[in-house]
Amino acid sequence: MSDPVVRTRSGDVRGILSAGIQRFYGVPYAAAPVGIRRWQVPHPPQRWDGVRAAQFPGANAPQIIRAFPGLDVTPLVGNGWQRGDDFLTANICTPDVAARGLPVMVFIHGGAFVGGSSDAAVHAGVEFARSGVVYVAINYRLGIEGFLPIPGVPTNLGLRDQLAALHWVQDNIAAFGGDASNVTVAGESAGAMSIADLMASPLVEGLFQRAIVQSGHGSMVRPVEVAMRVVEAAAAHLHVSADAEGFQRCSIEQCAYAVDAVSRPEVRMDLRDAQGRDAAYGLSRFLPVFGDDVLPEPPLAALRSGAAAKIDLLIGTNREEMNIYLVPTGVRQNIDAASASAMLGALAPRAPEILSAYGLQQAPRPGDALTTALTDLVFRLPARQFAAAHQGRTHLYEFGWRSPACGGELGACHALELPFVFKSLDTCRGPQGIAGMDPPQDIAQRAHKVWVDAVRHGDYPWPEYDAQTQQCLALETGEAARDAMMPAAAWI
């Protein structure tokens, strides 16, 4: 068989046939966000003549990636900034472009709203195509261009890019064998937070039927007045005015390095809201904002008012999310009690009571109490709050398999479910791999099937999540039980 050619609304693209799967890389869903379009809402892609080559990975959003000591995160976030103007693009994996009516899965990558790539090896999507799904992975604007409310610039440009990609899927996915009326959006970390936000947006009507939110929720959003502190810090670093005119004077490279500069832990910045809480708990300075046409109100409030009630939701977390941030850096092992209290106190109110409830005085190491508390505060509890607020069909999972990496300390950390869900364990295996040397294939088979069944027909092998039964699937065992209470729930 020859390499496949597909006609999109912007022109023809040639993909590549490999191991029975047809793949297309870097297909534009919007015009390149450069020049006058750099600070504008996404425009439709410009038409091209002839057949556009889509056989090799292309550019991604400008970004500076930091390493994790002793841990290879390249399979999770990609190879860093791959330069090029055309990065508002989609990768597509399909069983057969000649097929008709196949279910569609659109994946939004994570990376704290400042990094990541559709080309990251862990979520290449080949196994979903083997399972009969048309798989689409997208890039979107990050950092200053994507998630700062700069006066004079449209807000939430990163979310607007994602909306443009979903509109492109509606218009073009049939040419790749997909069914535009059977679309599931899935994402992890910042990608999952994005999906939770999109569910709450009035602009998303009809763009997808199901959502899979992996280690995310709708609470990592900021009011504009708080996010303006990041705008001002970035402008000060760049020596420009904190408005459109000032940032338009800066190159893409300058802005990329400014994102890295203002994100460093030593840069002090109070991003607590009126309730005294940093919505990102220090994990990112760059977040979506609410109060515009994309997110008129906080996502939880929108869900409680009935937004996304027609959308099926699969949401879940990993049992030891914060280990990936606090184990490789040595914080969990070495922090003392006073420093643990100070660290949490700078991010949320009532830190001493919260840490006491997590056994700060009794724990062998103060970092154990801090890490467990932050896992619940940052990920597990707000995911459950999002599930409870959703008035549509909802299913909850948790992933508890413990990685042996980092001397057995890494555990069921953030992002660990990805190589299991995507059946891509080989990408994360090895002495510095997140999954260790010999991750269990049977768990990958089980997790992948859960996702495929959800994407195909909205089938789930355990009861819905509701306030009475609170059923949660243990993804590593396939067994469901009542979700356990968290001490942090008493304070949040």
Buried (B, 14 or more C-beta within 10 A) or exposed (E): EEBBBBEBEBBBBBBBBEEEBBBBBBBBBBBBBEEEBBBBBBBBBEEEEEEBBBBEBBBBBBBBBEEBEBBBBBBBBBBEBBEEBBBBBBBBBBBBBEBEEBBBBBBBBBBBBBBBBBBBBBBBBBBBBBBBBBBBBBBBBBBBBBBBBBBEBBBBBBBBBBBBBBBBBBBBBBBBBBBBEBBBBBBBBBBBBBBBBBBBBEBBEEBBBBBBBBBBBBBBBBBBEBBBBBBBBBBEBBEBEBBBEBBBEBEBEBBBBBBBBBBEEEEEEEBBEEEEBBBBBBBBBBBBBBBBEBBBBBBBBBBBEEBBEEBBBBBBBBBBBBBBBBBBBEBBBEBEBEBBBEBBBBBBBBBEEBBBBBBBEEBEBBBBBBBBBBBBBBBBBBBBBBBBBBBBBBBBBBBBBBBBBBEEBBBBBBBBBBBBBBBBBBBBBBEBBBBBEEBEEEBBEBBBBBBBBBBBEBEBEBBBBEEEEBBBBBBBEBEBBEBEEBBBEEBB
